[in-house]
Amino acid sequence: MVGVGLVVAAAGAAVGWLAGRTRAVAVSGPSMVPTLRHGDAVLATPVRRVRPGDVVIARFRVRPDLLVVKRAVRPYRDGWWLQGDNPAVTDDSRRYGVADVLGRVRLRYFRATR
């Protein structure tokens, strides 16, 4: 049986996809383990409001060339402080500072094999 939350997330992503706003993103690296792994693929949609705990796609202001998938921790200097779920990897706001959130991850549509 499929959970209601998954159905709602899938429906929201489908609507966003049809409107041309949903972005498919491939996860690269170990920073979001155990939530996401290298090779996973996610769908993200733009949001007006980000909440602490959301998994988001973003760009660090000092690395605008780098699109990242991280967890929003708290608002910080007109942007967001982001951290990965893997405490051993610090390629997040601890290294790059404030980030601008582009969207919230709605669902993982491909799970990388081990």
Biopython code that builds the backbone (N, CA, C, O; Angstrom):
import numpy as np
from Bio.PDB.StructureBuilder import StructureBuilder

atoms = [
    (1, "MET", "N", (0.845, -1.183, 0.000)),
    (1, "MET", "CA", (0.000, 0.000, 0.000)),
    (1, "MET", "C", (0.888, 1.243, 0.000)),
    (1, "MET", "O", (1.863, 1.310, 0.748)),
    (2, "VAL", "N", (0.563, 2.193, -0.809)),
    (2, "VAL", "CA", (1.327, 3.429, -0.929)),
    (2, "VAL", "C", (0.808, 4.432, 0.091)),
    (2, "VAL", "O", (-0.402, 4.597, 0.245)),
    (3, "GLY", "N", (1.731, 5.108, 0.795)),
    (3, "GLY", "CA", (1.338, 6.100, 1.785)),
    (3, "GLY", "C", (0.740, 7.338, 1.143)),
    (3, "GLY", "O", (1.099, 7.710, 0.026)),
    (4, "VAL", "N", (-0.170, 7.969, 1.859)),
    (4, "VAL", "CA", (-0.826, 9.182, 1.365)),
    (4, "VAL", "C", (0.198, 10.280, 1.103)),
    (4, "VAL", "O", (0.088, 11.006, 0.115)),
    (5, "GLY", "N", (1.199, 10.409, 1.984)),
    (5, "GLY", "CA", (2.219, 11.441, 1.796)),
    (5, "GLY", "C", (2.967, 11.277, 0.493)),
    (5, "GLY", "O", (3.255, 12.261, -0.189)),
    (6, "LEU", "N", (3.289, 10.030, 0.136)),
    (6, "LEU", "CA", (3.990, 9.772, -1.119)),
    (6, "LEU", "C", (3.115, 10.123, -2.307)),
    (6, "LEU", "O", (3.598, 10.685, -3.290)),
    (7, "VAL", "N", (1.836, 9.799, -2.227)),
    (7, "VAL", "CA", (0.911, 10.120, -3.310)),
    (7, "VAL", "C", (0.795, 11.630, -3.475)),
    (7, "VAL", "O", (0.819, 12.131, -4.599)),
    (8, "VAL", "N", (0.671, 12.358, -2.377)),
    (8, "VAL", "CA", (0.579, 13.819, -2.437)),
    (8, "VAL", "C", (1.866, 14.403, -3.008)),
    (8, "VAL", "O", (1.813, 15.304, -3.845)),
    (9, "ALA", "N", (3.021, 13.904, -2.570)),
    (9, "ALA", "CA", (4.302, 14.396, -3.089)),
    (9, "ALA", "C", (4.420, 14.112, -4.577)),
    (9, "ALA", "O", (4.863, 14.972, -5.339)),
    (10, "ALA", "N", (4.031, 12.920, -4.995)),
    (10, "ALA", "CA", (4.104, 12.563, -6.409)),
    (10, "ALA", "C", (3.164, 13.434, -7.234)),
    (10, "ALA", "O", (3.522, 13.874, -8.326)),
    (11, "ALA", "N", (1.969, 13.684, -6.718)),
    (11, "ALA", "CA", (1.017, 14.537, -7.432)),
    (11, "ALA", "C", (1.550, 15.960, -7.552)),
    (11, "ALA", "O", (1.441, 16.579, -8.611)),
    (12, "GLY", "N", (2.124, 16.479, -6.473)),
    (12, "GLY", "CA", (2.703, 17.824, -6.516)),
    (12, "GLY", "C", (3.851, 17.913, -7.500)),
    (12, "GLY", "O", (3.969, 18.895, -8.233)),
    (13, "ALA", "N", (4.696, 16.896, -7.522)),
    (13, "ALA", "CA", (5.815, 16.880, -8.465)),
    (13, "ALA", "C", (5.306, 16.784, -9.896)),
    (13, "ALA", "O", (5.860, 17.420, -10.792)),
    (14, "ALA", "N", (4.256, 15.996, -10.122)),
    (14, "ALA", "CA", (3.698, 15.863, -11.464)),
    (14, "ALA", "C", (3.129, 17.190, -11.952)),
    (14, "ALA", "O", (3.340, 17.569, -13.104)),
    (15, "VAL", "N", (2.415, 17.893, -11.090)),
    (15, "VAL", "CA", (1.874, 19.206, -11.459)),
    (15, "VAL", "C", (3.016, 20.168, -11.775)),
    (15, "VAL", "O", (2.963, 20.896, -12.766)),
    (16, "GLY", "N", (4.044, 20.170, -10.934)),
    (16, "GLY", "CA", (5.203, 21.021, -11.189)),
    (16, "GLY", "C", (5.898, 20.666, -12.485)),
    (16, "GLY", "O", (6.351, 21.545, -13.218)),
    (17, "TRP", "N", (5.981, 19.373, -12.768)),
    (17, "TRP", "CA", (6.626, 18.912, -14.005)),
    (17, "TRP", "C", (5.847, 19.439, -15.208)),
    (17, "TRP", "O", (6.435, 19.937, -16.168)),
    (18, "LEU", "N", (4.529, 19.326, -15.149)),
    (18, "LEU", "CA", (3.697, 19.802, -16.247)),
    (18, "LEU", "C", (3.806, 21.307, -16.412)),
    (18, "LEU", "O", (3.708, 21.815, -17.529)),
    (19, "ALA", "N", (4.003, 22.015, -15.337)),
    (19, "ALA", "CA", (4.132, 23.472, -15.402)),
    (19, "ALA", "C", (5.557, 23.895, -15.762)),
    (19, "ALA", "O", (5.833, 25.086, -15.903)),
    (20, "GLY", "N", (6.455, 22.929, -15.911)),
    (20, "GLY", "CA", (7.823, 23.233, -16.301)),
    (20, "GLY", "C", (8.697, 23.741, -15.176)),
    (20, "GLY", "O", (9.746, 24.331, -15.434)),
    (21, "ARG", "N", (8.293, 23.526, -13.929)),
    (21, "ARG", "CA", (9.068, 24.053, -12.815)),
    (21, "ARG", "C", (9.837, 22.986, -12.059)),
    (21, "ARG", "O", (10.740, 23.311, -11.288)),
    (22, "THR", "N", (9.501, 21.732, -12.258)),
    (22, "THR", "CA", (10.178, 20.663, -11.532)),
    (22, "THR", "C", (11.549, 20.414, -12.138)),
    (22, "THR", "O", (11.720, 20.422, -13.357)),
    (23, "ARG", "N", (12.511, 20.196, -11.271)),
    (23, "ARG", "CA", (13.884, 19.963, -11.708)),
    (23, "ARG", "C", (14.321, 18.581, -11.233)),
    (23, "ARG", "O", (14.169, 18.243, -10.059)),
    (24, "ALA", "N", (14.859, 17.794, -12.145)),
    (24, "ALA", "CA", (15.444, 16.502, -11.791)),
    (24, "ALA", "C", (16.909, 16.739, -11.446)),
    (24, "ALA", "O", (17.625, 17.425, -12.176)),
    (25, "VAL", "N", (17.348, 16.165, -10.328)),
    (25, "VAL", "CA", (18.718, 16.375, -9.856)),
    (25, "VAL", "C", (19.312, 15.027, -9.467)),
    (25, "VAL", "O", (18.682, 14.241, -8.760)),
    (26, "ALA", "N", (20.530, 14.768, -9.936)),
    (26, "ALA", "CA", (21.262, 13.562, -9.546)),
    (26, "ALA", "C", (22.116, 13.890, -8.330)),
    (26, "ALA", "O", (22.790, 14.919, -8.293)),
    (27, "VAL", "N", (22.082, 13.017, -7.343)),
    (27, "VAL", "CA", (22.876, 13.203, -6.126)),
    (27, "VAL", "C", (24.288, 12.710, -6.401)),
    (27, "VAL", "O", (24.488, 11.622, -6.941)),
    (28, "SER", "N", (25.259, 13.527, -6.022)),
    (28, "SER", "CA", (26.659, 13.181, -6.228)),
    (28, "SER", "C", (27.404, 13.320, -4.910)),
    (28, "SER", "O", (27.368, 14.377, -4.280)),
    (29, "GLY", "N", (28.074, 12.264, -4.494)),
    (29, "GLY", "CA", (28.861, 12.316, -3.271)),
    (29, "GLY", "C", (28.129, 11.772, -2.064)),
    (29, "GLY", "O", (26.942, 11.456, -2.141)),
    (30, "PRO", "N", (28.847, 11.661, -0.924)),
    (30, "PRO", "CA", (28.307, 11.022, 0.278)),
    (30, "PRO", "C", (27.721, 11.970, 1.323)),
    (30, "PRO", "O", (27.396, 11.521, 2.422)),
    (31, "SER", "N", (27.575, 13.252, 1.031)),
    (31, "SER", "CA", (27.207, 14.205, 2.083)),
    (31, "SER", "C", (25.807, 14.009, 2.651)),
    (31, "SER", "O", (25.546, 14.428, 3.778)),
    (32, "MET", "N", (24.905, 13.390, 1.910)),
    (32, "MET", "CA", (23.528, 13.220, 2.397)),
    (32, "MET", "C", (23.219, 11.799, 2.874)),
    (32, "MET", "O", (22.063, 11.479, 3.150)),
    (33, "VAL", "N", (24.242, 10.945, 2.974)),
    (33, "VAL", "CA", (24.051, 9.596, 3.519)),
    (33, "VAL", "C", (23.653, 9.728, 4.982)),
    (33, "VAL", "O", (24.277, 10.529, 5.678)),
    (34, "PRO", "N", (22.689, 9.026, 5.490)),
    (34, "PRO", "CA", (21.988, 7.878, 4.914)),
    (34, "PRO", "C", (20.704, 8.227, 4.157)),
    (34, "PRO", "O", (20.090, 7.337, 3.569)),
    (35, "THR", "N", (20.286, 9.482, 4.156)),
    (35, "THR", "CA", (19.024, 9.846, 3.507)),
    (35, "THR", "C", (19.083, 9.636, 2.003)),
    (35, "THR", "O", (18.191, 9.018, 1.421)),
    (36, "LEU", "N", (20.126, 10.147, 1.381)),
    (36, "LEU", "CA", (20.332, 10.009, -0.061)),
    (36, "LEU", "C", (21.747, 9.515, -0.300)),
    (36, "LEU", "O", (22.665, 9.835, 0.455)),
    (37, "ARG", "N", (21.916, 8.729, -1.362)),
    (37, "ARG", "CA", (23.233, 8.192, -1.694)),
    (37, "ARG", "C", (23.671, 8.674, -3.068)),
    (37, "ARG", "O", (22.855, 9.094, -3.889)),
    (38, "HIS", "N", (24.977, 8.605, -3.298)),
    (38, "HIS", "CA", (25.548, 8.924, -4.603)),
    (38, "HIS", "C", (24.820, 8.103, -5.672)),
    (38, "HIS", "O", (24.716, 6.881, -5.564)),
    (39, "GLY", "N", (24.325, 8.779, -6.691)),
    (39, "GLY", "CA", (23.607, 8.108, -7.767)),
    (39, "GLY", "C", (22.100, 8.147, -7.641)),
    (39, "GLY", "O", (21.399, 7.839, -8.605)),
    (40, "ASP", "N", (21.577, 8.519, -6.472)),
    (40, "ASP", "CA", (20.129, 8.687, -6.340)),
    (40, "ASP", "C", (19.689, 9.850, -7.230)),
    (40, "ASP", "O", (20.482, 10.744, -7.529)),
    (41, "ALA", "N", (18.437, 9.834, -7.646)),
    (41, "ALA", "CA", (17.876, 10.931, -8.426)),
    (41, "ALA", "C", (16.622, 11.434, -7.715)),
    (41, "ALA", "O", (15.801, 10.648, -7.243)),
    (42, "VAL", "N", (16.491, 12.754, -7.650)),
    (42, "VAL", "CA", (15.374, 13.373, -6.942)),
    (42, "VAL", "C", (14.680, 14.394, -7.827)),
    (42, "VAL", "O", (15.254, 14.895, -8.794)),
    (43, "LEU", "N", (13.443, 14.690, -7.480)),
    (43, "LEU", "CA", (12.694, 15.767, -8.125)),
    (43, "LEU", "C", (12.519, 16.886, -7.116)),
    (43, "LEU", "O", (12.163, 16.648, -5.962)),
    (44, "ALA", "N", (12.771, 18.111, -7.560)),
    (44, "ALA", "CA", (12.636, 19.281, -6.693)),
    (44, "ALA", "C", (11.791, 20.330, -7.394)),
    (44, "ALA", "O", (11.847, 20.487, -8.613)),
    (45, "THR", "N", (11.004, 21.045, -6.594)),
    (45, "THR", "CA", (10.176, 22.120, -7.128)),
    (45, "THR", "C", (10.461, 23.409, -6.369)),
    (45, "THR", "O", (10.800, 23.369, -5.186)),
    (46, "PRO", "N", (10.326, 24.556, -7.040)),
    (46, "PRO", "CA", (10.512, 25.833, -6.344)),
    (46, "PRO", "C", (9.487, 25.974, -5.222)),
    (46, "PRO", "O", (8.360, 25.492, -5.330)),
    (47, "VAL", "N", (9.891, 26.632, -4.158)),
    (47, "VAL", "CA", (8.988, 26.866, -3.031)),
    (47, "VAL", "C", (9.112, 28.310, -2.576)),
    (47, "VAL", "O", (10.162, 28.937, -2.722)),
    (48, "ARG", "N", (8.029, 28.825, -2.024)),
    (48, "ARG", "CA", (8.061, 30.178, -1.464)),
    (48, "ARG", "C", (8.636, 30.166, -0.061)),
    (48, "ARG", "O", (9.282, 31.118, 0.378)),
    (49, "ARG", "N", (8.382, 29.058, 0.633)),
    (49, "ARG", "CA", (8.787, 28.997, 2.027)),
    (49, "ARG", "C", (9.571, 27.717, 2.288)),
    (49, "ARG", "O", (9.117, 26.619, 1.967)),
    (50, "VAL", "N", (10.731, 27.872, 2.863)),
    (50, "VAL", "CA", (11.566, 26.742, 3.261)),
    (50, "VAL", "C", (11.452, 26.605, 4.768)),
    (50, "VAL", "O", (11.372, 27.603, 5.486)),
    (51, "ARG", "N", (11.444, 25.385, 5.239)),
    (51, "ARG", "CA", (11.377, 25.129, 6.681)),
    (51, "ARG", "C", (12.626, 24.379, 7.111)),
    (51, "ARG", "O", (13.158, 23.571, 6.350)),
    (52, "PRO", "N", (13.100, 24.641, 8.327)),
    (52, "PRO", "CA", (14.217, 23.843, 8.837)),
    (52, "PRO", "C", (13.861, 22.354, 8.755)),
    (52, "PRO", "O", (12.762, 21.943, 9.125)),
    (53, "GLY", "N", (14.798, 21.572, 8.271)),
    (53, "GLY", "CA", (14.579, 20.140, 8.101)),
    (53, "GLY", "C", (14.260, 19.736, 6.678)),
    (53, "GLY", "O", (14.373, 18.560, 6.333)),
    (54, "ASP", "N", (13.857, 20.697, 5.832)),
    (54, "ASP", "CA", (13.589, 20.385, 4.429)),
    (54, "ASP", "C", (14.879, 19.985, 3.727)),
    (54, "ASP", "O", (15.939, 20.551, 3.996)),
    (55, "VAL", "N", (14.790, 19.008, 2.826)),
    (55, "VAL", "CA", (15.899, 18.690, 1.931)),
    (55, "VAL", "C", (15.690, 19.562, 0.704)),
    (55, "VAL", "O", (14.616, 19.553, 0.104)),
    (56, "VAL", "N", (16.724, 20.318, 0.332)),
    (56, "VAL", "CA", (16.587, 21.338, -0.705)),
    (56, "VAL", "C", (17.700, 21.219, -1.745)),
    (56, "VAL", "O", (18.726, 20.577, -1.519)),
    (57, "ILE", "N", (17.462, 21.857, -2.887)),
    (57, "ILE", "CA", (18.549, 22.099, -3.831)),
    (57, "ILE", "C", (18.895, 23.575, -3.710)),
    (57, "ILE", "O", (18.015, 24.417, -3.531)),
    (58, "ALA", "N", (20.177, 23.876, -3.809)),
    (58, "ALA", "CA", (20.621, 25.246, -3.548)),
    (58, "ALA", "C", (21.962, 25.504, -4.214)),
    (58, "ALA", "O", (22.604, 24.602, -4.752)),
    (59, "ARG", "N", (22.361, 26.775, -4.156)),
    (59, "ARG", "CA", (23.696, 27.199, -4.598)),
    (59, "ARG", "C", (24.308, 28.041, -3.489)),
    (59, "ARG", "O", (23.675, 28.964, -2.976)),
    (60, "PHE", "N", (25.538, 27.719, -3.124)),
    (60, "PHE", "CA", (26.263, 28.540, -2.160)),
    (60, "PHE", "C", (26.695, 29.822, -2.859)),
    (60, "PHE", "O", (27.109, 29.793, -4.018)),
    (61, "ARG", "N", (26.602, 30.927, -2.165)),
    (61, "ARG", "CA", (26.933, 32.219, -2.779)),
    (61, "ARG", "C", (28.390, 32.296, -3.217)),
    (61, "ARG", "O", (28.704, 32.971, -4.197)),
    (62, "VAL", "N", (29.280, 31.615, -2.506)),
    (62, "VAL", "CA", (30.695, 31.636, -2.891)),
    (62, "VAL", "C", (31.014, 30.582, -3.950)),
    (62, "VAL", "O", (32.125, 30.561, -4.480)),
    (63, "ARG", "N", (30.055, 29.708, -4.264)),
    (63, "ARG", "CA", (30.223, 28.673, -5.292)),
    (63, "ARG", "C", (28.966, 28.602, -6.158)),
    (63, "ARG", "O", (28.290, 27.574, -6.165)),
    (64, "PRO", "N", (28.638, 29.673, -6.889)),
    (64, "PRO", "CA", (27.394, 29.676, -7.659)),
    (64, "PRO", "C", (27.377, 28.650, -8.791)),
    (64, "PRO", "O", (26.321, 28.362, -9.354)),
    (65, "ASP", "N", (28.538, 28.101, -9.123)),
    (65, "ASP", "CA", (28.628, 27.079, -10.160)),
    (65, "ASP", "C", (28.197, 25.700, -9.662)),
    (65, "ASP", "O", (28.000, 24.787, -10.464)),
    (66, "LEU", "N", (28.050, 25.546, -8.360)),
    (66, "LEU", "CA", (27.813, 24.248, -7.734)),
    (66, "LEU", "C", (26.364, 24.118, -7.264)),
    (66, "LEU", "O", (25.934, 24.846, -6.370)),
    (67, "LEU", "N", (25.615, 23.197, -7.862)),
    (67, "LEU", "CA", (24.254, 22.896, -7.426)),
    (67, "LEU", "C", (24.342, 21.776, -6.399)),
    (67, "LEU", "O", (24.945, 20.737, -6.668)),
    (68, "VAL", "N", (23.747, 21.975, -5.222)),
    (68, "VAL", "CA", (23.869, 20.995, -4.139)),
    (68, "VAL", "C", (22.504, 20.537, -3.639)),
    (68, "VAL", "O", (21.499, 21.231, -3.789)),
    (69, "VAL", "N", (22.501, 19.350, -3.042)),
    (69, "VAL", "CA", (21.335, 18.818, -2.336)),
    (69, "VAL", "C", (21.747, 18.712, -0.879)),
    (69, "VAL", "O", (22.641, 17.938, -0.539)),
    (70, "LYS", "N", (21.095, 19.490, -0.014)),
    (70, "LYS", "CA", (21.441, 19.533, 1.414)),
    (70, "LYS", "C", (20.172, 19.683, 2.240)),
    (70, "LYS", "O", (19.073, 19.824, 1.702)),
    (71, "ARG", "N", (20.344, 19.650, 3.551)),
    (71, "ARG", "CA", (19.225, 19.859, 4.472)),
    (71, "ARG", "C", (19.265, 21.301, 4.987)),
    (71, "ARG", "O", (20.308, 21.777, 5.435)),
    (72, "ALA", "N", (18.125, 21.992, 4.919)),
    (72, "ALA", "CA", (18.019, 23.355, 5.443)),
    (72, "ALA", "C", (18.036, 23.293, 6.970)),
    (72, "ALA", "O", (17.236, 22.581, 7.577)),
    (73, "VAL", "N", (18.948, 24.037, 7.583)),
    (73, "VAL", "CA", (19.070, 24.035, 9.039)),
    (73, "VAL", "C", (18.370, 25.244, 9.641)),
    (73, "VAL", "O", (17.550, 25.111, 10.549)),
    (74, "ARG", "N", (18.705, 26.436, 9.122)),
    (74, "ARG", "CA", (18.097, 27.656, 9.666)),
    (74, "ARG", "C", (18.312, 28.811, 8.683)),
    (74, "ARG", "O", (19.261, 28.796, 7.899)),
    (75, "PRO", "N", (17.420, 29.817, 8.732)),
    (75, "PRO", "CA", (17.659, 31.018, 7.936)),
    (75, "PRO", "C", (18.944, 31.679, 8.416)),
    (75, "PRO", "O", (19.248, 31.671, 9.609)),
    (76, "TYR", "N", (19.702, 32.256, 7.474)),
    (76, "TYR", "CA", (20.985, 32.846, 7.828)),
    (76, "TYR", "C", (21.343, 33.923, 6.815)),
    (76, "TYR", "O", (21.513, 33.624, 5.633)),
    (77, "ARG", "N", (21.462, 35.171, 7.259)),
    (77, "ARG", "CA", (21.881, 36.298, 6.408)),
    (77, "ARG", "C", (21.159, 36.341, 5.061)),
    (77, "ARG", "O", (21.796, 36.292, 4.008)),
    (78, "ASP", "N", (19.860, 36.431, 5.097)),
    (78, "ASP", "CA", (19.037, 36.503, 3.884)),
    (78, "ASP", "C", (19.170, 35.285, 2.986)),
    (78, "ASP", "O", (18.873, 35.361, 1.794)),
    (79, "GLY", "N", (19.605, 34.179, 3.532)),
    (79, "GLY", "CA", (19.703, 32.911, 2.807)),
    (79, "GLY", "C", (19.463, 31.781, 3.787)),
    (79, "GLY", "O", (18.688, 31.924, 4.733)),
    (80, "TRP", "N", (20.123, 30.662, 3.563)),
    (80, "TRP", "CA", (19.957, 29.498, 4.433)),
    (80, "TRP", "C", (21.290, 28.873, 4.786)),
    (80, "TRP", "O", (22.211, 28.821, 3.971)),
    (81, "TRP", "N", (21.373, 28.396, 6.032)),
    (81, "TRP", "CA", (22.493, 27.584, 6.489)),
    (81, "TRP", "C", (22.103, 26.140, 6.182)),
    (81, "TRP", "O", (21.070, 25.655, 6.643)),
    (82, "LEU", "N", (22.937, 25.462, 5.401)),
    (82, "LEU", "CA", (22.645, 24.104, 4.966)),
    (82, "LEU", "C", (23.696, 23.139, 5.487)),
    (82, "LEU", "O", (24.867, 23.494, 5.619)),
    (83, "GLN", "N", (23.274, 21.923, 5.779)),
    (83, "GLN", "CA", (24.210, 20.880, 6.169)),
    (83, "GLN", "C", (23.777, 19.571, 5.544)),
    (83, "GLN", "O", (22.593, 19.331, 5.307)),
    (84, "GLY", "N", (24.774, 18.720, 5.281)),
    (84, "GLY", "CA", (24.487, 17.368, 4.829)),
    (84, "GLY", "C", (24.101, 16.503, 6.013)),
    (84, "GLY", "O", (24.342, 16.869, 7.163)),
    (85, "ASP", "N", (23.506, 15.364, 5.733)),
    (85, "ASP", "CA", (23.112, 14.441, 6.799)),
    (85, "ASP", "C", (24.282, 13.606, 7.304)),
    (85, "ASP", "O", (24.191, 13.006, 8.375)),
    (86, "ASN", "N", (25.370, 13.558, 6.558)),
    (86, "ASN", "CA", (26.553, 12.794, 6.941)),
    (86, "ASN", "C", (27.505, 13.731, 7.686)),
    (86, "ASN", "O", (28.126, 14.590, 7.061)),
    (87, "PRO", "N", (27.632, 13.584, 9.013)),
    (87, "PRO", "CA", (28.452, 14.526, 9.787)),
    (87, "PRO", "C", (29.944, 14.476, 9.457)),
    (87, "PRO", "O", (30.681, 15.400, 9.797)),
    (88, "ALA", "N", (30.391, 13.416, 8.803)),
    (88, "ALA", "CA", (31.810, 13.295, 8.457)),
    (88, "ALA", "C", (32.186, 14.104, 7.218)),
    (88, "ALA", "O", (33.370, 14.299, 6.942)),
    (89, "VAL", "N", (31.196, 14.571, 6.477)),
    (89, "VAL", "CA", (31.452, 15.333, 5.246)),
    (89, "VAL", "C", (31.023, 16.777, 5.485)),
    (89, "VAL", "O", (29.872, 17.038, 5.833)),
    (90, "THR", "N", (31.951, 17.712, 5.297)),
    (90, "THR", "CA", (31.662, 19.119, 5.624)),
    (90, "THR", "C", (31.613, 20.028, 4.396)),
    (90, "THR", "O", (31.939, 21.211, 4.494)),
    (91, "ASP", "N", (31.211, 19.492, 3.246)),
    (91, "ASP", "CA", (31.093, 20.353, 2.062)),
    (91, "ASP", "C", (29.709, 21.002, 2.030)),
    (91, "ASP", "O", (28.926, 20.815, 1.099)),
    (92, "ASP", "N", (29.446, 21.765, 3.079)),
    (92, "ASP", "CA", (28.156, 22.427, 3.232)),
    (92, "ASP", "C", (28.403, 23.832, 3.770)),
    (92, "ASP", "O", (29.469, 24.396, 3.524)),
    (93, "SER", "N", (27.464, 24.408, 4.488)),
    (93, "SER", "CA", (27.630, 25.779, 4.981)),
    (93, "SER", "C", (28.796, 25.924, 5.942)),
    (93, "SER", "O", (29.299, 27.031, 6.135)),
    (94, "ARG", "N", (29.233, 24.834, 6.544)),
    (94, "ARG", "CA", (30.415, 24.916, 7.412)),
    (94, "ARG", "C", (31.655, 25.286, 6.605)),
    (94, "ARG", "O", (32.603, 25.850, 7.152)),
    (95, "ARG", "N", (31.660, 24.980, 5.328)),
    (95, "ARG", "CA", (32.774, 25.332, 4.447)),
    (95, "ARG", "C", (32.460, 26.543, 3.568)),
    (95, "ARG", "O", (33.315, 27.407, 3.376)),
    (96, "TYR", "N", (31.235, 26.607, 3.033)),
    (96, "TYR", "CA", (30.906, 27.605, 2.018)),
    (96, "TYR", "C", (30.000, 28.738, 2.485)),
    (96, "TYR", "O", (29.771, 29.683, 1.730)),
    (97, "GLY", "N", (29.482, 28.668, 3.700)),
    (97, "GLY", "CA", (28.640, 29.749, 4.200)),
    (97, "GLY", "C", (27.208, 29.677, 3.701)),
    (97, "GLY", "O", (26.676, 28.598, 3.439)),
    (98, "VAL", "N", (26.601, 30.836, 3.576)),
    (98, "VAL", "CA", (25.180, 30.955, 3.259)),
    (98, "VAL", "C", (24.884, 30.474, 1.836)),
    (98, "VAL", "O", (25.715, 30.576, 0.933)),
    (99, "ALA", "N", (23.658, 29.943, 1.671)),
    (99, "ALA", "CA", (23.223, 29.439, 0.368)),
    (99, "ALA", "C", (21.856, 30.008, 0.018)),
    (99, "ALA", "O", (21.074, 30.396, 0.887)),
    (100, "ASP", "N", (21.597, 30.044, -1.276)),
    (100, "ASP", "CA", (20.285, 30.439, -1.778)),
    (100, "ASP", "C", (19.547, 29.180, -2.220)),
    (100, "ASP", "O", (20.030, 28.438, -3.074)),
    (101, "VAL", "N", (18.384, 28.946, -1.637)),
    (101, "VAL", "CA", (17.595, 27.755, -1.939)),
    (101, "VAL", "C", (16.836, 27.969, -3.241)),
    (101, "VAL", "O", (16.201, 29.005, -3.438)),
    (102, "LEU", "N", (16.909, 26.978, -4.129)),
    (102, "LEU", "CA", (16.214, 27.021, -5.411)),
    (102, "LEU", "C", (14.936, 26.193, -5.408)),
    (102, "LEU", "O", (14.016, 26.460, -6.182)),
    (103, "GLY", "N", (14.879, 25.188, -4.540)),
    (103, "GLY", "CA", (13.689, 24.345, -4.494)),
    (103, "GLY", "C", (13.781, 23.309, -3.394)),
    (103, "GLY", "O", (14.839, 23.086, -2.806)),
    (104, "ARG", "N", (12.651, 22.683, -3.132)),
    (104, "ARG", "CA", (12.589, 21.631, -2.118)),
    (104, "ARG", "C", (12.490, 20.283, -2.826)),
    (104, "ARG", "O", (11.756, 20.133, -3.803)),
    (105, "VAL", "N", (13.235, 19.315, -2.324)),
    (105, "VAL", "CA", (13.161, 17.961, -2.868)),
    (105, "VAL", "C", (11.810, 17.373, -2.483)),
    (105, "VAL", "O", (11.447, 17.334, -1.307)),
    (106, "ARG", "N", (11.078, 16.921, -3.485)),
    (106, "ARG", "CA", (9.737, 16.367, -3.267)),
    (106, "ARG", "C", (9.760, 14.847, -3.166)),
    (106, "ARG", "O", (9.033, 14.264, -2.362)),
    (107, "LEU", "N", (10.594, 14.206, -3.981)),
    (107, "LEU", "CA", (10.673, 12.755, -3.914)),
    (107, "LEU", "C", (11.933, 12.248, -4.590)),
    (107, "LEU", "O", (12.507, 12.898, -5.464)),
    (108, "ARG", "N", (12.340, 11.069, -4.158)),
    (108, "ARG", "CA", (13.440, 10.360, -4.816)),
    (108, "ARG", "C", (12.780, 9.403, -5.791)),
    (108, "ARG", "O", (11.966, 8.573, -5.386)),
    (109, "TYR", "N", (13.122, 9.505, -7.083)),
    (109, "TYR", "CA", (12.487, 8.635, -8.063)),
    (109, "TYR", "C", (13.408, 7.540, -8.554)),
    (109, "TYR", "O", (12.982, 6.662, -9.305)),
    (110, "PHE", "N", (14.660, 7.578, -8.144)),
    (110, "PHE", "CA", (15.586, 6.496, -8.478)),
    (110, "PHE", "C", (16.509, 6.289, -7.298)),
    (110, "PHE", "O", (17.131, 7.235, -6.816)),
    (111, "ARG", "N", (16.602, 5.061, -6.832)),
    (111, "ARG", "CA", (17.481, 4.732, -5.710)),
    (111, "ARG", "C", (18.690, 3.997, -6.263)),
    (111, "ARG", "O", (18.551, 2.955, -6.904)),
    (112, "ALA", "N", (19.879, 4.539, -6.015)),
    (112, "ALA", "CA", (21.109, 3.898, -6.464)),
    (112, "ALA", "C", (21.289, 2.569, -5.742)),
    (112, "ALA", "O", (20.956, 2.438, -4.564)),
    (113, "THR", "N", (21.812, 1.597, -6.454)),
    (113, "THR", "CA", (22.112, 0.311, -5.821)),
    (113, "THR", "C", (23.432, 0.411, -5.100)),
    (113, "THR", "O", (24.264, 1.262, -5.418)),
    (114, "ARG", "N", (23.623, -0.447, -4.142)),
    (114, "ARG", "CA", (24.866, -0.422, -3.357)),
    (114, "ARG", "C", (26.023, -0.929, -4.149)),
    (114, "ARG", "O", (27.144, -0.977, -3.643)),
]
sb = StructureBuilder()
sb.init_structure("model")
sb.init_model(0)
sb.init_chain("A")
sb.init_seg("    ")
for serial, (resi, resn, name, xyz) in enumerate(atoms, 1):
    if name == "N":
        sb.init_residue(resn, " ", resi, " ")
    sb.init_atom(name, np.array(xyz, "f"), 0.0, 1.0, " ", f" {name:<3s}", serial, name[0])
structure = sb.get_structure()
